[in-house]
Amino acid sequence: MNRRATIHDVAAAAGVSVATVSKAVNGRYGVASATVSRVLDAVAELGYESSLVASSMRSRRTGVVGVLVSDFEPFSAEVLKGVGAALSSHRYDLLAYAGARDSDPQGWERRSLSRLSGTLIDAAIMVTPTVVGVNADVPIVAVDPHAGRVDIPSVESDSLAGGFEATTHLLELGHRRIGFLAGRPELRSSEMREAGYRRALRHAGIRFDPALVAVGMYDPDTVRVVGRALLQQSDRPTAVFAANDRTALGLIEVAGELGLDVPGDLSVIGFDDIPEAFLTARPLSTVRQPIQRLGAEAARMLVTMLGGGTPEATHLVLPTRLIPRATTAPLR
């Protein structure tokens, strides 16, 4: 058969009516067990799949958890792995959906949820959302949430402690003029990483210098522009804490173009520990957050909520860990 099998094909193969096929597939009463077996054999042989939308309209459930991301980049890819692993032991499929943030940078989540909830997904995980004030007919969990008040369950890493660790690592190497390349200001994680950076400087008795802070927005093009400006200052930083690994790797490229050796002339540390961080020729020093576990914990929360329960913790914060590698070295 070159076309997609229909319910009529299944009915013909099993020698029953379309109504009987519908009852057998959906587990309804009134069909003999032998007939159910015959129908299911035909379903398997023909590769028939009932329409997800039609099924959801009948049962109000789709058996699908949606993961909404603004872009498929390394962080969201690792979150998806964690969600998929956690759902593998449950009867839920995973739908990954990119929200086209470029066309609507603020509030893409609302548009995405309105398209998916109620007909395609039973619940949603929003990854690094720009807002959390969303209304939906399905349970929602935020991963790495917005900086404002969080009224929905959320999972995040301890970015304050991680930012403190990263900056303290550079201080212990003798650096005193330390820059910070910030991420998206609307994310609580970016806000907390800068707070950790400032706290470490304060503990070391070093005055905060706003000239050493640049906002890269986690955007490669923006990172190149603001990173170049940061490194071309007459009194440039000798070390930089970048708010994520992609930003750190972008800054290292810029440093090379300016003739700066990393870590000889400039130490750089990132945040995340994505696979690219240790697959480069010069592995990146970073702060590891358990990205896959973020996704797994969010999925477990949703499964509990879908079952009518309440998660033990509705705002979960996971620990980070310093991973020193080849891009940081003592000040010389």
Secondary structure, DSSP 8 states (H G I E B T S, - for coil): --S---HHHHHHHHTS-HHHHHHHHTT-SSS-HHHHHHHHHHHHHHT----HHHHHHHHS--SEEEEEESS--HHHHHHHHHHHHHHTTTT-EEEEEE--TTT-SSSHHHHHHHHHBTTTBSEEEEES-S------SS-EEEES-BSS---S-EEEE-HHHHHHHHHHHHHHTT--SEEEEE--TTBHHHHHHHHHHHHHHHHTT----GGGEEE-TT-HHHHHHHHHHHHTSTT--SEEEESSHHHHHHHHHHHHHTT--TTTT-EEEEEE--HHHHHSSS--EEEE--HHHHHHHHHHHHHHHHTT---S-SEEEE--EEE--TT-----
